[in-house]
Structures are given as C-alpha cells and as structure tokens.
Amino acid sequence: MGGGMTMAGNAKSVEKKRADRARELIRDLVMPSRPDLLLEAMRAQSGFAPDPLAVTALILEDVALAAAVLRAANQELAGWKRRVASIEGAVALLGFDRVRAIVSEQFLSASLVAREGPMQSLRLRAVASGRLAARLARRLPEVAPNCLNGYLPAVAPDEAYTAGLLHDCGLIAMLRAYPDYALFCRQTHGQGAVDLVAAENARYGTNHTLTGYWLLRSWKVPESLCDLVGVHHRVDDFNRPGRKASERRLLVLRAILHLAASVCGGDTPSAWLVAQEPIATFFGLETSQLERLRADEGGD
C-alpha cells in the first residue's frame, strides 16, 4: 500500500509541475491575428450599411479574433449567468458596437505574422477543423445508429465549430515559448508518433492540451469546453461512455474532433488508427462506415 501511495503522490506532483508550467506559458500571451483579415472586418463594419453577417463570417476565419470575442462575452457580461460556448452566440450577446471595438483593439495590437510558417499553418488548420467539425455535427445524427436512437446526444454545429477552431489553441503558446517547437512537431509527426502529448511532456515538461485548458480557463469559457480541450487527444474514454447524457455529449464532441484532426493534419495516421475502432464502436458504426463518413465530409 505504501508503494502505491508513493506512486500516486509522485504522479500528482508531476501533473502539478506540468500545470504550473502550462500556466507560466500563457501568462501575458497575446494571440496573433491576421492584419489583412482585421482590415476586412473593419471595412465590413464601416460605412452607411455595416454588415453584421460578414463581420461574423470573418471572425470565424481567425483564431485570435474568435478567441477575443469569446473571451469578452464570458468576462464582460456580468449580468449573463450562462457561459457562452459558440462564436455566433458571443457576437449576438456582445452587440455590434462592442464587437466593432474588439476588432479595432485587435487591429491596433496585431503583430505582423508571416503568411508562411507554423503560425499561419496552424491558423489554416484550425479554420479547416472548425468547418469540418460543424459538418460532422450536422451529419452524425443522420447516420450514426447510437445518435439516431438518442443514446448519444446531438451537438450544435456552431459549438462544434468553436471546439474545432480552438481545440489546439495551446499550440500557439508552445510555438511562442519554444523556438524549436515547430521542428519538434514536424519530426514527431514524421516519425508517425501516436502520442504527441507524451512526447511533449518528455521534451518540455508540459503539453499543448494542458496549456490550452488553462488558456480557456483564463477566458472564463464554459468548463465543459475547457475540459474538452484538456483531454482531446485521449481515446480510452470511448470504451466506457459516461452514464450521464452530458458526459456522452462531450464524448460525441471529442469524437468529432478526432475525426476532424485525422483529416486536417492535427493527428498522425498512426494516432487515427488507434482512435478509429473505439470511435466507430462508440457511434455504432463499422470502421468502414466511419471511413466513408470521413471521406464524404473531408472535402472543403
């Protein structure tokens, strides 16, 4: 018993060090926006006939701007007791004038970011993941037996989009903190590594999922979205779905993220092979059916 308690204590100590390191990485972190996109958003908000729909569409194209809007909705609306989990919901609650101010603030603080490079690649992948996650959220209730029979609750497409767009936000902090991180990721993916999180822990003493969790916590977004980001690489939970509908719903969203990452490049083929069978079983599908779904929805 003494040895078991010691091992548990050591594990908690290691996890605390990783969490402390993650919180250190996000301290004073400024999310980089695309200056050209911010200019487009400012134009859409100016003139005699500003276009709220166009502004919202542009916000959905940029991780940093979407994060700023979501953060403002959850930190500034003191009278609103529910946390906001979708970008569209945040825009509606903040109102056009506050969103205009956020775009202007982002533009004034925007750092010029190379059009090529790891940060731009991450942006493009995040937007692609968000779009694919939204499509999958619409499709799964129509094709997955365990969704059709009501056992697995539906996920709103706008919430799936937000999760797809922001689930790898911790990568931004890692890229900013470690000059060799982009090379490390390329090498890790090139080797077909199954567990990126374990490789990050071994190299940096923390990982992008834990960093993303604490970053979202600092924005005061719904706890469920924070938790989702913190564990989105795990696959073992699909073998033991939770008893509560809310737990199963979050697993549906996690499964959608795995599917999106396997298509958009967030996961290696080896990692998807590990996730494929438990996720197919979770949805009540054959693996061949799941692969057809990926193929059908993978085009943009």
C-alpha positions as CSV (number, residue, x, y, z in Angstrom):
1,M,0.0,0.0,0.0
2,G,2.8,2.4,0.9
3,G,4.4,1.9,-2.6
4,G,1.0,2.6,-4.3
5,M,0.5,5.7,-2.3
6,T,4.0,6.9,-3.1
7,M,3.4,6.3,-6.9
8,A,0.1,8.2,-6.7
9,G,1.8,11.1,-4.9
10,N,4.6,11.2,-7.5
11,A,2.1,11.2,-10.3
12,K,0.2,14.2,-8.7
13,S,3.5,16.0,-8.2
14,V,4.4,15.6,-11.9
15,E,1.0,16.7,-13.0
16,K,1.2,19.8,-10.8
17,K,4.5,20.7,-12.3
18,R,3.1,20.3,-15.8
19,A,0.1,22.5,-14.9
20,D,2.4,25.2,-13.3
21,R,4.5,25.2,-16.5
22,A,1.4,25.5,-18.7
23,R,0.1,28.5,-16.6
24,E,3.5,30.1,-17.0
25,L,3.4,29.7,-20.8
26,I,0.0,31.6,-21.1
27,R,1.0,34.4,-18.8
28,D,0.8,37.6,-20.8
29,L,0.2,35.6,-24.0
30,V,-1.1,37.8,-26.9
31,M,-3.0,35.8,-29.5
32,P,-1.7,36.9,-33.0
33,S,-4.3,38.0,-35.6
34,R,-4.1,38.3,-39.3
35,P,-3.8,42.1,-40.1
36,D,-5.4,41.6,-43.5
37,L,-8.4,39.9,-42.1
38,L,-8.8,42.5,-39.4
39,L,-8.8,45.2,-42.1
40,E,-11.6,43.3,-43.9
41,A,-13.6,43.1,-40.7
42,M,-13.1,46.8,-40.1
43,R,-14.3,47.6,-43.6
44,A,-17.4,45.4,-43.2
45,Q,-18.2,47.4,-40.0
46,S,-17.8,50.8,-41.6
47,G,-19.8,52.9,-44.0
48,F,-23.5,53.6,-44.1
49,A,-24.6,49.9,-44.2
50,P,-22.4,47.8,-41.9
51,D,-22.8,44.0,-42.5
52,P,-23.0,42.0,-39.2
53,L,-23.2,38.7,-41.0
54,A,-20.0,39.5,-43.0
55,V,-18.2,40.5,-39.8
56,T,-19.3,37.3,-38.0
57,A,-18.0,35.2,-41.0
58,L,-14.7,37.0,-40.8
59,I,-14.4,36.4,-37.1
60,L,-14.9,32.7,-37.7
61,E,-11.9,32.8,-40.0
62,D,-9.4,33.8,-37.4
63,V,-8.4,32.0,-34.2
64,A,-7.2,35.1,-32.3
65,L,-10.2,37.3,-33.2
66,A,-12.7,34.5,-32.4
67,A,-10.9,34.0,-29.1
68,A,-11.1,37.7,-28.3
69,V,-14.8,37.8,-28.9
70,L,-15.5,34.6,-26.9
71,R,-13.3,35.8,-24.1
72,A,-15.1,39.2,-24.0
73,A,-18.5,37.6,-23.9
74,N,-17.6,35.4,-21.0
75,Q,-15.6,38.0,-19.0
76,E,-17.5,41.3,-19.6
77,L,-21.2,40.3,-19.5
78,A,-21.6,40.3,-15.7
79,G,-25.4,40.0,-15.8
80,W,-25.4,37.0,-18.1
81,K,-25.1,33.9,-15.9
82,R,-24.5,31.2,-18.5
83,R,-21.1,30.8,-20.1
84,V,-21.0,31.2,-23.9
85,A,-19.6,28.3,-26.0
86,S,-20.1,29.5,-29.6
87,I,-18.7,32.4,-31.5
88,E,-22.1,33.3,-33.1
89,G,-23.7,33.3,-29.6
90,A,-20.9,35.6,-28.3
91,V,-21.3,38.1,-31.2
92,A,-25.1,38.2,-30.6
93,L,-24.7,38.8,-26.9
94,L,-22.0,41.4,-27.2
95,G,-23.7,43.5,-29.8
96,F,-22.4,45.2,-32.9
97,D,-20.7,48.2,-31.1
98,R,-18.7,46.0,-28.7
99,V,-17.6,43.6,-31.5
100,R,-16.5,46.7,-33.6
101,A,-14.4,47.8,-30.6
102,I,-12.8,44.4,-30.2
103,V,-11.9,44.3,-33.9
104,S,-10.3,47.7,-33.6
105,E,-8.4,46.7,-30.4
106,Q,-7.1,43.6,-32.2
107,F,-6.0,45.6,-35.2
108,L,-4.1,48.1,-33.0
109,S,-2.3,45.4,-31.2
110,A,-1.8,43.0,-34.1
111,S,1.7,41.8,-34.7
112,L,2.7,41.2,-38.3
113,V,2.8,37.4,-38.8
114,A,4.4,35.8,-41.8
115,R,2.0,34.4,-44.4
116,E,4.1,31.3,-44.4
117,G,5.3,29.4,-41.4
118,P,3.9,27.4,-38.5
119,M,1.6,30.1,-37.1
120,Q,-0.1,30.5,-40.4
121,S,-0.3,26.7,-40.9
122,L,-1.9,26.4,-37.5
123,R,-4.5,29.1,-38.4
124,L,-5.5,27.4,-41.6
125,R,-5.7,24.0,-39.9
126,A,-7.8,25.5,-37.1
127,V,-10.4,27.0,-39.5
128,A,-10.5,23.8,-41.6
129,S,-11.0,21.8,-38.4
130,G,-13.9,24.1,-37.3
131,R,-15.7,23.8,-40.6
132,L,-15.3,20.0,-40.7
133,A,-16.4,19.7,-37.1
134,A,-19.6,21.7,-37.8
135,R,-20.4,19.5,-40.9
136,L,-19.9,16.3,-38.8
137,A,-22.1,17.6,-36.1
138,R,-24.9,18.1,-38.7
139,R,-24.3,14.7,-40.3
140,L,-23.8,12.3,-37.4
141,P,-27.4,12.4,-36.0
142,E,-28.5,11.2,-39.5
143,V,-26.0,8.3,-40.0
144,A,-24.8,7.0,-36.6
145,P,-27.0,4.4,-35.0
146,N,-26.2,5.4,-31.4
147,C,-27.1,9.0,-32.3
148,L,-30.2,8.0,-34.2
149,N,-31.6,6.1,-31.2
150,G,-30.9,9.0,-28.9
151,Y,-28.3,7.3,-26.8
152,L,-25.6,9.8,-28.0
153,P,-27.0,13.4,-27.8
154,A,-26.6,15.8,-30.7
155,V,-24.0,18.6,-30.7
156,A,-24.9,22.0,-32.1
157,P,-22.9,22.8,-35.3
158,D,-21.8,26.3,-34.0
159,E,-20.5,24.7,-30.8
160,A,-18.6,22.1,-32.8
161,Y,-17.1,24.8,-35.0
162,T,-15.8,26.7,-31.9
163,A,-14.4,23.5,-30.5
164,G,-12.7,22.7,-33.8
165,L,-11.3,26.2,-34.2
166,L,-9.9,26.5,-30.6
167,H,-9.1,22.9,-29.5
168,D,-5.4,23.3,-30.4
169,C,-5.1,26.9,-29.0
170,G,-2.4,25.6,-26.7
171,L,-0.1,25.1,-29.7
172,I,0.1,28.9,-30.0
173,A,1.6,29.2,-26.6
174,M,4.0,26.4,-27.2
175,L,5.2,28.0,-30.5
176,R,5.7,31.3,-28.8
177,A,7.6,29.8,-25.8
178,Y,9.9,27.3,-27.6
179,P,11.8,28.2,-30.7
180,D,12.3,24.5,-31.6
181,Y,8.7,23.5,-31.2
182,A,7.7,23.7,-34.8
183,L,10.6,21.5,-35.8
184,F,9.8,19.1,-32.9
185,C,6.2,18.8,-34.2
186,R,7.3,18.1,-37.7
187,Q,9.8,15.4,-36.5
188,T,7.2,13.8,-34.2
189,H,4.6,13.7,-37.0
190,G,7.2,12.5,-39.4
191,Q,8.0,9.6,-37.2
192,G,4.3,8.6,-37.0
193,A,4.2,9.1,-33.3
194,V,0.9,8.0,-31.7
195,D,1.1,10.1,-28.6
196,L,2.2,13.7,-29.2
197,V,1.2,14.7,-25.6
198,A,3.6,12.2,-24.1
199,A,6.4,13.4,-26.4
200,E,5.7,17.0,-25.4
201,N,5.8,16.1,-21.7
202,A,9.1,14.4,-22.1
203,R,10.6,17.3,-24.0
204,Y,9.1,20.4,-22.4
205,G,7.6,19.3,-19.1
206,T,4.1,20.2,-20.2
207,N,1.9,19.8,-23.3
208,H,-0.4,21.8,-25.6
209,T,-3.6,20.2,-24.3
210,L,-2.9,21.2,-20.7
211,T,-1.8,24.7,-21.9
212,G,-5.0,25.0,-23.9
213,Y,-7.1,24.0,-20.9
214,W,-5.6,26.8,-18.7
215,L,-5.8,29.3,-21.5
216,L,-9.5,28.7,-22.0
217,R,-10.0,28.7,-18.2
218,S,-8.4,32.2,-18.1
219,W,-11.0,33.3,-20.7
220,K,-13.8,32.0,-18.4
221,V,-15.4,30.0,-21.2
222,P,-17.7,27.1,-20.2
223,E,-15.9,24.5,-18.1
224,S,-17.0,21.7,-20.5
225,L,-15.1,23.3,-23.3
226,C,-12.0,23.7,-21.1
227,D,-12.2,20.1,-20.1
228,L,-12.7,19.0,-23.7
229,V,-9.5,20.8,-24.8
230,G,-7.6,19.4,-21.9
231,V,-8.3,15.7,-22.9
232,H,-9.0,15.9,-26.6
233,H,-6.2,13.5,-27.5
234,R,-7.4,10.7,-25.2
235,V,-9.2,7.8,-26.8
236,D,-9.7,5.3,-23.9
237,D,-12.8,7.1,-22.6
238,F,-14.8,5.9,-25.7
239,N,-14.6,2.4,-24.4
240,R,-16.6,3.4,-21.3
241,P,-19.1,6.2,-22.1
242,G,-20.4,8.1,-19.2
243,R,-23.8,7.4,-17.6
244,K,-25.0,11.0,-17.8
245,A,-26.2,12.3,-21.2
246,S,-24.0,15.4,-20.7
247,E,-20.9,13.2,-20.4
248,R,-21.9,11.3,-23.6
249,R,-22.5,14.5,-25.4
250,L,-19.0,15.7,-24.6
251,L,-17.6,12.4,-25.9
252,V,-19.5,13.0,-29.2
253,L,-17.8,16.3,-29.5
254,R,-14.4,14.7,-28.7
255,A,-15.0,12.1,-31.3
256,I,-15.8,14.8,-33.8
257,L,-12.5,16.5,-33.0
258,H,-10.6,13.2,-33.6
259,L,-12.3,12.8,-36.9
260,A,-11.5,16.4,-37.9
261,A,-7.9,16.2,-36.8
262,S,-7.4,13.0,-38.7
263,V,-8.5,14.8,-41.9
264,C,-6.9,18.2,-41.3
265,G,-3.5,17.1,-40.2
266,G,-3.8,17.5,-36.4
267,D,-3.2,13.8,-35.8
268,T,-0.8,11.4,-37.5
269,P,-2.2,8.4,-39.4
270,S,-0.9,6.1,-36.6
271,A,-2.8,8.1,-34.0
272,W,-6.0,7.8,-36.1
273,L,-5.6,4.0,-36.4
274,V,-5.6,3.8,-32.6
275,A,-8.7,6.0,-32.3
276,Q,-10.6,4.6,-35.3
277,E,-12.1,1.4,-33.8
278,P,-13.2,2.7,-30.4
279,I,-14.8,5.8,-32.1
280,A,-16.6,3.6,-34.7
281,T,-17.9,1.3,-31.9
282,F,-19.0,4.4,-29.9
283,F,-21.1,5.6,-32.7
284,G,-22.4,2.1,-33.5
285,L,-20.7,2.1,-36.9
286,E,-18.4,-0.4,-38.7
287,T,-14.9,1.1,-39.2
288,S,-15.5,1.0,-43.0
289,Q,-18.7,3.2,-42.5
290,L,-16.7,5.6,-40.3
291,E,-14.0,5.8,-43.1
292,R,-16.7,6.6,-45.7
293,L,-18.0,9.4,-43.4
294,R,-14.5,10.8,-43.2
295,A,-14.1,10.6,-46.9
296,D,-17.6,12.2,-47.6
297,E,-17.1,15.1,-45.2
298,G,-13.3,15.6,-45.6
299,G,-13.6,17.8,-48.7
300,D,-13.9,21.5,-48.1
